[in-house]
Amino acid sequence: MGSELRSARNWFTGLPLDRSADWRESVGRGEIDVDFGAACCFYISARGELLIEAGGGLAPVTTLAELDVDAEQRLSLGTSAGQVVLALIVDNHQREALASAHRNWVDLRLAALSLPPATAGYAAYARALVHWHQRHRYCGQCGAATRIELGGHRRRCSNSDCGLEQFPRLDPAIIVLVEHQGRVLLGRQASWPARRYSVLAGFVEPGESLEDALRREVLEESGVTVVECDYHSSQPWPFPASLMLGFTARAEHDELHYGDELEHAAWFSPEQLLAAVRSGEIRLPPGLSLSSRLLEDWYEARTGRSSDELFQPT
Ligand SMILES: [Zn+2]
């Protein structure tokens, strides 16, 4: 299986969305009337939460008149099979007014598993944009206020002497399954939920290739030297603004020296991992993450068995 197919299996990827720049421009200028009855339009809070109905779906927006919404609050994500996909950012006052006994604000991490995959992907896309807008309301060059443009895909400085344009930013991060003689390296940070373990990950720094970042992060976090690595797949990860770049890697040795970042790290054979999960000694990362997908593929390749026994233990 190639990386295109591996990435397509990751959550929040492969959206059936036309991201036409011309369309964004037209929507941003208010030149397109949106038929809300035929649109996929949903609310997202300034904190990136989704309004979820009691049945589990996104609460639909049927008309802009429901809210006092201006262009600054519209995120025009694209079109899908002719259907407009829009997210409306609501402020804290609107957030409270929209919640009821039948619909609540829920973080994407919790909501995603109950949504159709494409809808979860739209929500992830909107969450990343909301985070970026919230933190780029002022110009980084002159300090003046910025304005939203292109249907939510650009901000421009309001100071006519400056006019700096800014575009949504992503933070690239590597995530890597390191193996040594059939055993996988897992670690945990002290701040994580109790007994949660994961493969290693870290942000790419300026002046690094992905492979440079991978070697540095694994060495810093665990003391392990990586001798080979291969790209696996990628995943948008809007918590808050990452693009996860997944790799597998081979370690030169199994001696561990973990320091400040990890509270604990250890090597696990497939059988040791299964036993540790079944006994409750460790908990694996959530199913949404690329971390879990790397572990699934490794487990199935090494055992020839389904990874369901690992992620859905009886
Ligand atoms: Zn400026």
py3Dmol code that shows the C-alpha trace and the ligand (Angstrom):
import py3Dmol

protein = """\
ATOM      1  CA  MET A   1       0.000   0.000   0.000  1.00  0.00           C
ATOM      2  CA  GLY A   2       1.398   3.420  -0.956  1.00  0.00           C
ATOM      3  CA  SER A   3       1.400   6.534   1.204  1.00  0.00           C
ATOM      4  CA  GLU A   4      -1.576   8.011  -0.672  1.00  0.00           C
ATOM      5  CA  LEU A   5      -3.776   5.106   0.431  1.00  0.00           C
ATOM      6  CA  ARG A   6      -2.320   5.127   3.944  1.00  0.00           C
ATOM      7  CA  SER A   7      -3.047   8.846   4.326  1.00  0.00           C
ATOM      8  CA  ALA A   8      -6.563   8.349   2.963  1.00  0.00           C
ATOM      9  CA  ARG A   9      -7.297   6.018   5.900  1.00  0.00           C
ATOM     10  CA  ASN A  10      -6.330   8.701   8.450  1.00  0.00           C
ATOM     11  CA  TRP A  11      -9.033  10.796  10.090  1.00  0.00           C
ATOM     12  CA  PHE A  12      -9.774  14.269   8.667  1.00  0.00           C
ATOM     13  CA  THR A  13      -8.152  13.500   5.273  1.00  0.00           C
ATOM     14  CA  GLY A  14      -9.420  13.095   1.714  1.00  0.00           C
ATOM     15  CA  LEU A  15     -12.289  15.586   1.937  1.00  0.00           C
ATOM     16  CA  PRO A  16     -14.512  15.610  -1.170  1.00  0.00           C
ATOM     17  CA  LEU A  17     -14.106  19.367  -1.313  1.00  0.00           C
ATOM     18  CA  ASP A  18     -13.438  21.826  -4.126  1.00  0.00           C
ATOM     19  CA  ARG A  19     -11.299  24.560  -2.567  1.00  0.00           C
ATOM     20  CA  SER A  20     -11.503  26.901  -5.571  1.00  0.00           C
ATOM     21  CA  ALA A  21      -9.838  30.259  -4.925  1.00  0.00           C
ATOM     22  CA  ASP A  22     -12.268  31.995  -7.321  1.00  0.00           C
ATOM     23  CA  TRP A  23     -15.205  30.700  -5.326  1.00  0.00           C
ATOM     24  CA  ARG A  24     -13.650  31.838  -2.045  1.00  0.00           C
ATOM     25  CA  GLU A  25     -13.107  35.292  -3.519  1.00  0.00           C
ATOM     26  CA  SER A  26     -16.754  35.515  -4.632  1.00  0.00           C
ATOM     27  CA  VAL A  27     -18.090  34.271  -1.298  1.00  0.00           C
ATOM     28  CA  GLY A  28     -15.791  36.620   0.600  1.00  0.00           C
ATOM     29  CA  ARG A  29     -17.158  39.599  -1.329  1.00  0.00           C
ATOM     30  CA  GLY A  30     -20.727  38.486  -0.678  1.00  0.00           C
ATOM     31  CA  GLU A  31     -21.319  37.900  -4.401  1.00  0.00           C
ATOM     32  CA  ILE A  32     -22.780  34.450  -3.842  1.00  0.00           C
ATOM     33  CA  ASP A  33     -26.097  33.960  -2.071  1.00  0.00           C
ATOM     34  CA  VAL A  34     -25.981  30.828  -0.032  1.00  0.00           C
ATOM     35  CA  ASP A  35     -29.054  28.612   0.004  1.00  0.00           C
ATOM     36  CA  PHE A  36     -28.802  27.422   3.583  1.00  0.00           C
ATOM     37  CA  GLY A  37     -31.385  24.727   2.983  1.00  0.00           C
ATOM     38  CA  ALA A  38     -29.007  23.074   0.510  1.00  0.00           C
ATOM     39  CA  ALA A  39     -25.738  23.952   2.243  1.00  0.00           C
ATOM     40  CA  CYS A  40     -23.666  22.074   4.778  1.00  0.00           C
ATOM     41  CA  CYS A  41     -23.402  24.899   7.283  1.00  0.00           C
ATOM     42  CA  PHE A  42     -22.452  24.458  10.899  1.00  0.00           C
ATOM     43  CA  TYR A  43     -21.508  26.466  13.970  1.00  0.00           C
ATOM     44  CA  ILE A  44     -18.068  26.523  15.516  1.00  0.00           C
ATOM     45  CA  SER A  45     -17.205  28.422  18.679  1.00  0.00           C
ATOM     46  CA  ALA A  46     -14.242  30.762  18.980  1.00  0.00           C
ATOM     47  CA  ARG A  47     -12.702  27.991  21.100  1.00  0.00           C
ATOM     48  CA  GLY A  48     -13.105  25.543  18.216  1.00  0.00           C
ATOM     49  CA  GLU A  49     -16.010  23.566  19.713  1.00  0.00           C
ATOM     50  CA  LEU A  50     -18.902  22.152  17.660  1.00  0.00           C
ATOM     51  CA  LEU A  51     -22.624  22.418  18.372  1.00  0.00           C
ATOM     52  CA  ILE A  52     -23.778  18.813  18.506  1.00  0.00           C
ATOM     53  CA  GLU A  53     -27.391  17.676  18.627  1.00  0.00           C
ATOM     54  CA  ALA A  54     -28.631  15.047  21.050  1.00  0.00           C
ATOM     55  CA  GLY A  55     -28.668  12.504  18.197  1.00  0.00           C
ATOM     56  CA  GLY A  56     -24.959  13.026  17.581  1.00  0.00           C
ATOM     57  CA  GLY A  57     -24.927  15.161  14.392  1.00  0.00           C
ATOM     58  CA  LEU A  58     -23.847  18.748  13.816  1.00  0.00           C
ATOM     59  CA  ALA A  59     -26.629  21.252  14.561  1.00  0.00           C
ATOM     60  CA  PRO A  60     -27.429  22.734  11.123  1.00  0.00           C
ATOM     61  CA  VAL A  61     -27.640  26.449  10.364  1.00  0.00           C
ATOM     62  CA  THR A  62     -30.779  27.117   8.385  1.00  0.00           C
ATOM     63  CA  THR A  63     -30.560  30.884   7.981  1.00  0.00           C
ATOM     64  CA  LEU A  64     -28.133  33.628   8.820  1.00  0.00           C
ATOM     65  CA  ALA A  65     -31.032  35.518  10.399  1.00  0.00           C
ATOM     66  CA  GLU A  66     -30.738  33.079  13.290  1.00  0.00           C
ATOM     67  CA  LEU A  67     -27.681  34.994  14.291  1.00  0.00           C
ATOM     68  CA  ASP A  68     -26.286  38.443  13.894  1.00  0.00           C
ATOM     69  CA  VAL A  69     -23.478  37.094  11.699  1.00  0.00           C
ATOM     70  CA  ASP A  70     -21.153  39.236   9.625  1.00  0.00           C
ATOM     71  CA  ALA A  71     -18.529  38.336   7.054  1.00  0.00           C
ATOM     72  CA  GLU A  72     -15.882  38.184   9.778  1.00  0.00           C
ATOM     73  CA  GLN A  73     -17.621  35.129  11.156  1.00  0.00           C
ATOM     74  CA  ARG A  74     -18.001  33.100   7.978  1.00  0.00           C
ATOM     75  CA  LEU A  75     -15.545  30.425   6.962  1.00  0.00           C
ATOM     76  CA  SER A  76     -16.218  29.359   3.381  1.00  0.00           C
ATOM     77  CA  LEU A  77     -14.602  25.931   3.252  1.00  0.00           C
ATOM     78  CA  GLY A  78     -15.513  25.012  -0.324  1.00  0.00           C
ATOM     79  CA  THR A  79     -18.091  23.098  -2.299  1.00  0.00           C
ATOM     80  CA  SER A  80     -18.819  19.399  -2.344  1.00  0.00           C
ATOM     81  CA  ALA A  81     -20.886  17.953  -5.214  1.00  0.00           C
ATOM     82  CA  GLY A  82     -22.341  21.426  -5.692  1.00  0.00           C
ATOM     83  CA  GLN A  83     -23.162  21.792  -2.001  1.00  0.00           C
ATOM     84  CA  VAL A  84     -21.687  24.797  -0.204  1.00  0.00           C
ATOM     85  CA  VAL A  85     -19.714  23.959   2.944  1.00  0.00           C
ATOM     86  CA  LEU A  86     -19.623  26.816   5.454  1.00  0.00           C
ATOM     87  CA  ALA A  87     -18.752  27.214   9.118  1.00  0.00           C
ATOM     88  CA  LEU A  88     -19.983  30.135  11.230  1.00  0.00           C
ATOM     89  CA  ILE A  89     -17.767  31.302  14.080  1.00  0.00           C
ATOM     90  CA  VAL A  90     -19.874  32.289  17.081  1.00  0.00           C
ATOM     91  CA  ASP A  91     -18.710  34.521  19.911  1.00  0.00           C
ATOM     92  CA  ASN A  92     -19.111  33.678  23.580  1.00  0.00           C
ATOM     93  CA  HIS A  93     -22.514  35.387  23.879  1.00  0.00           C
ATOM     94  CA  GLN A  94     -23.895  33.549  20.823  1.00  0.00           C
ATOM     95  CA  ARG A  95     -22.286  30.355  22.088  1.00  0.00           C
ATOM     96  CA  GLU A  96     -24.359  30.448  25.260  1.00  0.00           C
ATOM     97  CA  ALA A  97     -27.542  31.410  23.427  1.00  0.00           C
ATOM     98  CA  LEU A  98     -27.282  28.495  20.983  1.00  0.00           C
ATOM     99  CA  ALA A  99     -26.799  25.754  23.576  1.00  0.00           C
ATOM    100  CA  SER A 100     -29.944  24.035  24.862  1.00  0.00           C
ATOM    101  CA  ALA A 101     -31.138  20.828  26.444  1.00  0.00           C
ATOM    102  CA  HIS A 102     -31.000  19.247  22.980  1.00  0.00           C
ATOM    103  CA  ARG A 103     -27.674  20.528  21.721  1.00  0.00           C
ATOM    104  CA  ASN A 104     -24.340  21.131  23.365  1.00  0.00           C
ATOM    105  CA  TRP A 105     -20.903  22.444  22.542  1.00  0.00           C
ATOM    106  CA  VAL A 106     -18.458  19.564  22.209  1.00  0.00           C
ATOM    107  CA  ASP A 107     -14.762  19.441  21.415  1.00  0.00           C
ATOM    108  CA  LEU A 108     -13.892  17.858  18.072  1.00  0.00           C
ATOM    109  CA  ARG A 109     -11.855  15.127  19.765  1.00  0.00           C
ATOM    110  CA  LEU A 110     -15.053  13.828  21.372  1.00  0.00           C
ATOM    111  CA  ALA A 111     -17.479  14.720  18.585  1.00  0.00           C
ATOM    112  CA  ALA A 112     -15.526  13.335  15.612  1.00  0.00           C
ATOM    113  CA  LEU A 113     -16.219   9.655  16.225  1.00  0.00           C
ATOM    114  CA  SER A 114     -19.981  10.239  16.085  1.00  0.00           C
ATOM    115  CA  LEU A 115     -19.839  12.232  12.822  1.00  0.00           C
ATOM    116  CA  PRO A 116     -19.625  10.973   9.240  1.00  0.00           C
ATOM    117  CA  PRO A 117     -15.915  11.042   8.268  1.00  0.00           C
ATOM    118  CA  ALA A 118     -16.276  13.891   5.731  1.00  0.00           C
ATOM    119  CA  THR A 119     -18.220  16.001   8.221  1.00  0.00           C
ATOM    120  CA  ALA A 120     -15.572  15.394  10.874  1.00  0.00           C
ATOM    121  CA  GLY A 121     -13.017  16.501   8.287  1.00  0.00           C
ATOM    122  CA  TYR A 122     -14.905  19.730   7.553  1.00  0.00           C
ATOM    123  CA  ALA A 123     -15.053  20.402  11.286  1.00  0.00           C
ATOM    124  CA  ALA A 124     -11.307  19.770  11.620  1.00  0.00           C
ATOM    125  CA  TYR A 125     -10.640  22.167   8.747  1.00  0.00           C
ATOM    126  CA  ALA A 126     -12.814  24.845  10.379  1.00  0.00           C
ATOM    127  CA  ARG A 127     -11.206  24.270  13.783  1.00  0.00           C
ATOM    128  CA  ALA A 128      -7.753  24.957  12.370  1.00  0.00           C
ATOM    129  CA  LEU A 129      -8.972  28.148  10.657  1.00  0.00           C
ATOM    130  CA  VAL A 130     -10.727  29.402  13.799  1.00  0.00           C
ATOM    131  CA  HIS A 131      -7.565  28.948  15.833  1.00  0.00           C
ATOM    132  CA  TRP A 132      -5.567  30.881  13.244  1.00  0.00           C
ATOM    133  CA  HIS A 133      -8.096  33.748  13.069  1.00  0.00           C
ATOM    134  CA  GLN A 134      -8.235  34.087  16.840  1.00  0.00           C
ATOM    135  CA  ARG A 135      -4.479  34.573  17.008  1.00  0.00           C
ATOM    136  CA  HIS A 136      -3.957  36.831  13.999  1.00  0.00           C
ATOM    137  CA  ARG A 137      -6.346  39.684  14.706  1.00  0.00           C
ATOM    138  CA  TYR A 138      -3.448  42.128  14.712  1.00  0.00           C
ATOM    139  CA  CYS A 139      -0.705  42.647  12.190  1.00  0.00           C
ATOM    140  CA  GLY A 140       2.637  41.082  13.124  1.00  0.00           C
ATOM    141  CA  GLN A 141       4.442  43.807  11.180  1.00  0.00           C
ATOM    142  CA  CYS A 142       2.819  47.077  12.364  1.00  0.00           C
ATOM    143  CA  GLY A 143       0.334  46.098  15.092  1.00  0.00           C
ATOM    144  CA  ALA A 144      -2.837  47.422  13.370  1.00  0.00           C
ATOM    145  CA  ALA A 145      -6.033  45.363  13.301  1.00  0.00           C
ATOM    146  CA  THR A 146      -6.395  42.834  10.475  1.00  0.00           C
ATOM    147  CA  ARG A 147      -9.520  42.006   8.449  1.00  0.00           C
ATOM    148  CA  ILE A 148     -10.763  38.694   7.143  1.00  0.00           C
ATOM    149  CA  GLU A 149     -10.760  38.151   3.363  1.00  0.00           C
ATOM    150  CA  LEU A 150     -11.223  35.364   0.819  1.00  0.00           C
ATOM    151  CA  GLY A 151     -14.028  33.722   2.745  1.00  0.00           C
ATOM    152  CA  GLY A 152     -11.802  33.191   5.782  1.00  0.00           C
ATOM    153  CA  HIS A 153      -8.612  32.147   4.010  1.00  0.00           C
ATOM    154  CA  ARG A 154      -6.635  35.390   4.274  1.00  0.00           C
ATOM    155  CA  ARG A 155      -6.246  38.312   6.677  1.00  0.00           C
ATOM    156  CA  ARG A 156      -5.075  41.722   5.571  1.00  0.00           C
ATOM    157  CA  CYS A 157      -3.668  44.542   7.689  1.00  0.00           C
ATOM    158  CA  SER A 158      -6.080  47.479   7.885  1.00  0.00           C
ATOM    159  CA  ASN A 159      -3.210  49.994   7.882  1.00  0.00           C
ATOM    160  CA  SER A 160      -3.029  51.184   4.258  1.00  0.00           C
ATOM    161  CA  ASP A 161       0.693  51.959   4.630  1.00  0.00           C
ATOM    162  CA  CYS A 162       1.283  48.324   5.534  1.00  0.00           C
ATOM    163  CA  GLY A 163      -1.392  46.081   4.002  1.00  0.00           C
ATOM    164  CA  LEU A 164       0.417  42.888   5.039  1.00  0.00           C
ATOM    165  CA  GLU A 165      -1.412  39.744   3.904  1.00  0.00           C
ATOM    166  CA  GLN A 166      -1.371  36.690   6.147  1.00  0.00           C
ATOM    167  CA  PHE A 167      -2.454  33.172   5.288  1.00  0.00           C
ATOM    168  CA  PRO A 168      -3.412  30.266   7.561  1.00  0.00           C
ATOM    169  CA  ARG A 169      -0.397  28.667   9.182  1.00  0.00           C
ATOM    170  CA  LEU A 170       0.364  25.051   9.990  1.00  0.00           C
ATOM    171  CA  ASP A 171       2.897  23.635  12.403  1.00  0.00           C
ATOM    172  CA  PRO A 172       4.547  20.551  10.873  1.00  0.00           C
ATOM    173  CA  ALA A 173       5.224  17.801  13.390  1.00  0.00           C
ATOM    174  CA  ILE A 174       6.772  14.373  12.911  1.00  0.00           C
ATOM    175  CA  ILE A 175       5.310  11.324  14.623  1.00  0.00           C
ATOM    176  CA  VAL A 176       7.353   8.158  14.497  1.00  0.00           C
ATOM    177  CA  LEU A 177       7.045   4.484  15.328  1.00  0.00           C
ATOM    178  CA  VAL A 178      10.566   3.420  16.313  1.00  0.00           C
ATOM    179  CA  GLU A 179      11.336  -0.290  16.235  1.00  0.00           C
ATOM    180  CA  HIS A 180      14.274  -2.344  17.468  1.00  0.00           C
ATOM    181  CA  GLN A 181      14.410  -6.070  16.720  1.00  0.00           C
ATOM    182  CA  GLY A 182      10.645  -6.461  16.593  1.00  0.00           C
ATOM    183  CA  ARG A 183       9.845  -4.273  19.595  1.00  0.00           C
ATOM    184  CA  VAL A 184       8.222  -0.845  19.443  1.00  0.00           C
ATOM    185  CA  LEU A 185       9.225   2.184  21.515  1.00  0.00           C
ATOM    186  CA  LEU A 186       6.409   3.875  23.461  1.00  0.00           C
ATOM    187  CA  GLY A 187       6.638   6.743  25.895  1.00  0.00           C
ATOM    188  CA  ARG A 188       4.408   8.853  28.076  1.00  0.00           C
ATOM    189  CA  GLN A 189       4.464  12.467  29.198  1.00  0.00           C
ATOM    190  CA  ALA A 190       3.603  13.260  32.803  1.00  0.00           C
ATOM    191  CA  SER A 191       0.755  15.566  31.700  1.00  0.00           C
ATOM    192  CA  TRP A 192      -1.118  12.835  29.782  1.00  0.00           C
ATOM    193  CA  PRO A 193      -4.077  10.840  31.157  1.00  0.00           C
ATOM    194  CA  ALA A 194      -3.013   8.062  33.514  1.00  0.00           C
ATOM    195  CA  ARG A 195      -1.229   5.102  31.860  1.00  0.00           C
ATOM    196  CA  ARG A 196      -1.532   6.621  28.338  1.00  0.00           C
ATOM    197  CA  TYR A 197       1.415   5.708  26.073  1.00  0.00           C
ATOM    198  CA  SER A 198       2.136   6.716  22.506  1.00  0.00           C
ATOM    199  CA  VAL A 199       4.778   6.656  19.822  1.00  0.00           C
ATOM    200  CA  LEU A 200       7.125   9.652  19.875  1.00  0.00           C
ATOM    201  CA  ALA A 201       6.372  12.996  18.214  1.00  0.00           C
ATOM    202  CA  GLY A 202       7.706  16.506  18.009  1.00  0.00           C
ATOM    203  CA  PHE A 203       7.663  19.732  16.042  1.00  0.00           C
ATOM    204  CA  VAL A 204       9.908  20.388  13.075  1.00  0.00           C
ATOM    205  CA  GLU A 205      12.224  23.336  13.682  1.00  0.00           C
ATOM    206  CA  PRO A 206      13.449  25.886  11.140  1.00  0.00           C
ATOM    207  CA  GLY A 207      16.524  24.598   9.335  1.00  0.00           C
ATOM    208  CA  GLU A 208      15.541  20.919   9.609  1.00  0.00           C
ATOM    209  CA  SER A 209      14.373  18.310   7.121  1.00  0.00           C
ATOM    210  CA  LEU A 210      11.652  16.000   8.405  1.00  0.00           C
ATOM    211  CA  GLU A 211      14.289  13.308   8.877  1.00  0.00           C
ATOM    212  CA  ASP A 212      16.556  15.708  10.815  1.00  0.00           C
ATOM    213  CA  ALA A 213      13.649  16.553  13.116  1.00  0.00           C
ATOM    214  CA  LEU A 214      12.829  12.877  13.580  1.00  0.00           C
ATOM    215  CA  ARG A 215      16.391  11.926  14.542  1.00  0.00           C
ATOM    216  CA  ARG A 216      16.675  14.872  16.929  1.00  0.00           C
ATOM    217  CA  GLU A 217      13.320  14.294  18.627  1.00  0.00           C
ATOM    218  CA  VAL A 218      13.868  10.566  19.157  1.00  0.00           C
ATOM    219  CA  LEU A 219      17.360  11.170  20.542  1.00  0.00           C
ATOM    220  CA  GLU A 220      16.229  14.048  22.812  1.00  0.00           C
ATOM    221  CA  GLU A 221      13.193  12.226  24.163  1.00  0.00           C
ATOM    222  CA  SER A 222      14.526   8.684  24.532  1.00  0.00           C
ATOM    223  CA  GLY A 223      18.303   8.646  23.997  1.00  0.00           C
ATOM    224  CA  VAL A 224      17.815   6.297  21.029  1.00  0.00           C
ATOM    225  CA  THR A 225      19.748   6.752  17.776  1.00  0.00           C
ATOM    226  CA  VAL A 226      17.691   6.215  14.622  1.00  0.00           C
ATOM    227  CA  VAL A 227      19.492   4.616  11.680  1.00  0.00           C
ATOM    228  CA  GLU A 228      16.730   4.383   9.063  1.00  0.00           C
ATOM    229  CA  CYS A 229      13.329   5.976   8.602  1.00  0.00           C
ATOM    230  CA  ASP A 230      10.541   5.905   6.043  1.00  0.00           C
ATOM    231  CA  TYR A 231       7.513   8.092   5.443  1.00  0.00           C
ATOM    232  CA  HIS A 232       4.200   6.437   6.338  1.00  0.00           C
ATOM    233  CA  SER A 233       1.349   8.963   5.905  1.00  0.00           C
ATOM    234  CA  SER A 234       0.107  12.387   6.974  1.00  0.00           C
ATOM    235  CA  GLN A 235      -2.851  13.842   8.829  1.00  0.00           C
ATOM    236  CA  PRO A 236      -4.263  17.300   9.559  1.00  0.00           C
ATOM    237  CA  TRP A 237      -4.336  17.583  13.343  1.00  0.00           C
ATOM    238  CA  PRO A 238      -6.060  20.829  14.390  1.00  0.00           C
ATOM    239  CA  PHE A 239      -5.197  20.601  18.094  1.00  0.00           C
ATOM    240  CA  PRO A 240      -4.453  23.344  17.544  1.00  0.00           C
ATOM    241  CA  ALA A 241      -2.624  23.737  14.220  1.00  0.00           C
ATOM    242  CA  SER A 242      -0.486  20.736  13.344  1.00  0.00           C
ATOM    243  CA  LEU A 243       0.146  18.756  10.220  1.00  0.00           C
ATOM    244  CA  MET A 244       1.273  15.342  11.453  1.00  0.00           C
ATOM    245  CA  LEU A 245       3.866  13.612   9.272  1.00  0.00           C
ATOM    246  CA  GLY A 246       4.056   9.941  10.172  1.00  0.00           C
ATOM    247  CA  PHE A 247       7.168   7.796   9.872  1.00  0.00           C
ATOM    248  CA  THR A 248       8.471   4.387  10.798  1.00  0.00           C
ATOM    249  CA  ALA A 249      12.082   4.119  11.914  1.00  0.00           C
ATOM    250  CA  ARG A 250      14.678   1.561  12.987  1.00  0.00           C
ATOM    251  CA  ALA A 251      16.766   2.105  16.104  1.00  0.00           C
ATOM    252  CA  GLU A 252      20.489   1.339  16.299  1.00  0.00           C
ATOM    253  CA  HIS A 253      20.224   0.133  19.923  1.00  0.00           C
ATOM    254  CA  ASP A 254      17.609  -0.334  22.653  1.00  0.00           C
ATOM    255  CA  GLU A 255      19.308   1.507  25.503  1.00  0.00           C
ATOM    256  CA  LEU A 256      16.966   4.252  26.773  1.00  0.00           C
ATOM    257  CA  HIS A 257      17.860   7.583  28.367  1.00  0.00           C
ATOM    258  CA  TYR A 258      14.683   9.601  28.766  1.00  0.00           C
ATOM    259  CA  GLY A 259      14.868  12.951  30.416  1.00  0.00           C
ATOM    260  CA  ASP A 260      12.632  15.966  30.850  1.00  0.00           C
ATOM    261  CA  GLU A 261      10.008  15.376  28.156  1.00  0.00           C
ATOM    262  CA  LEU A 262       9.046  11.794  28.957  1.00  0.00           C
ATOM    263  CA  GLU A 263       8.036  10.433  32.329  1.00  0.00           C
ATOM    264  CA  HIS A 264       8.595   6.871  31.146  1.00  0.00           C
ATOM    265  CA  ALA A 265       9.496   4.981  27.975  1.00  0.00           C
ATOM    266  CA  ALA A 266       9.810   1.277  27.203  1.00  0.00           C
ATOM    267  CA  TRP A 267      10.077  -1.274  24.394  1.00  0.00           C
ATOM    268  CA  PHE A 268       7.200  -3.663  23.704  1.00  0.00           C
ATOM    269  CA  SER A 269       6.972  -6.767  21.534  1.00  0.00           C
ATOM    270  CA  PRO A 270       3.489  -7.280  20.016  1.00  0.00           C
ATOM    271  CA  GLU A 271       2.657  -9.865  22.688  1.00  0.00           C
ATOM    272  CA  GLN A 272       3.977  -7.680  25.504  1.00  0.00           C
ATOM    273  CA  LEU A 273       1.913  -4.787  24.189  1.00  0.00           C
ATOM    274  CA  LEU A 274      -1.255  -6.875  23.998  1.00  0.00           C
ATOM    275  CA  ALA A 275      -0.692  -8.151  27.541  1.00  0.00           C
ATOM    276  CA  ALA A 276      -0.029  -4.627  28.862  1.00  0.00           C
ATOM    277  CA  VAL A 277      -3.223  -3.312  27.249  1.00  0.00           C
ATOM    278  CA  ARG A 278      -5.320  -6.229  28.495  1.00  0.00           C
ATOM    279  CA  SER A 279      -4.008  -5.913  32.043  1.00  0.00           C
ATOM    280  CA  GLY A 280      -4.706  -2.181  32.068  1.00  0.00           C
ATOM    281  CA  GLU A 281      -1.024  -1.432  32.603  1.00  0.00           C
ATOM    282  CA  ILE A 282      -1.070   0.938  29.633  1.00  0.00           C
ATOM    283  CA  ARG A 283      -3.654   2.713  27.485  1.00  0.00           C
ATOM    284  CA  LEU A 284      -3.080   3.340  23.790  1.00  0.00           C
ATOM    285  CA  PRO A 285      -3.641   6.648  21.978  1.00  0.00           C
ATOM    286  CA  PRO A 286      -7.156   7.575  20.759  1.00  0.00           C
ATOM    287  CA  GLY A 287      -8.376   6.073  17.497  1.00  0.00           C
ATOM    288  CA  LEU A 288      -8.462   9.442  15.726  1.00  0.00           C
ATOM    289  CA  SER A 289      -4.723   9.861  15.834  1.00  0.00           C
ATOM    290  CA  LEU A 290      -1.974   8.902  13.438  1.00  0.00           C
ATOM    291  CA  SER A 291      -0.222   7.399  16.443  1.00  0.00           C
ATOM    292  CA  SER A 292      -2.887   4.703  16.684  1.00  0.00           C
ATOM    293  CA  ARG A 293      -2.741   4.065  12.932  1.00  0.00           C
ATOM    294  CA  LEU A 294       1.051   3.573  13.039  1.00  0.00           C
ATOM    295  CA  LEU A 295       0.608   1.086  15.880  1.00  0.00           C
ATOM    296  CA  GLU A 296      -2.199  -0.747  14.065  1.00  0.00           C
ATOM    297  CA  ASP A 297      -0.105  -1.211  10.923  1.00  0.00           C
ATOM    298  CA  TRP A 298       2.945  -2.322  12.914  1.00  0.00           C
ATOM    299  CA  TYR A 299       0.922  -4.796  15.001  1.00  0.00           C
ATOM    300  CA  GLU A 300      -0.807  -6.344  11.997  1.00  0.00           C
ATOM    301  CA  ALA A 301       2.449  -6.639  10.012  1.00  0.00           C
ATOM    302  CA  ARG A 302       4.258  -8.323  12.916  1.00  0.00           C
ATOM    303  CA  THR A 303       1.494 -10.681  14.064  1.00  0.00           C
ATOM    304  CA  GLY A 304      -0.628 -11.298  10.969  1.00  0.00           C
ATOM    305  CA  ARG A 305      -3.627 -10.669  13.226  1.00  0.00           C
ATOM    306  CA  SER A 306      -6.171  -7.860  13.334  1.00  0.00           C
ATOM    307  CA  SER A 307      -5.231  -4.925  15.562  1.00  0.00           C
ATOM    308  CA  ASP A 308      -8.823  -4.873  16.873  1.00  0.00           C
ATOM    309  CA  GLU A 309      -7.638  -7.080  19.742  1.00  0.00           C
ATOM    310  CA  LEU A 310      -5.243  -4.284  20.676  1.00  0.00           C
ATOM    311  CA  PHE A 311      -7.568  -1.300  20.295  1.00  0.00           C
ATOM    312  CA  GLN A 312     -10.835  -2.966  21.267  1.00  0.00           C
ATOM    313  CA  PRO A 313      -9.709  -5.382  23.993  1.00  0.00           C
ATOM    314  CA  THR A 314     -12.397  -7.649  25.399  1.00  0.00           C
TER     315      THR A 314
END
"""
ligand_1 = """\
1
ZN
Zn 0.375 45.979 9.236
"""
view = py3Dmol.view(width=600, height=400)
view.addModel(protein, "pdb")
view.setStyle({"model": 0}, {"cartoon": {"style": "trace"}})
view.addModel(ligand_1, "xyz")
view.setStyle({"model": 1}, {"stick": {}})
view.zoomTo()
view.show()
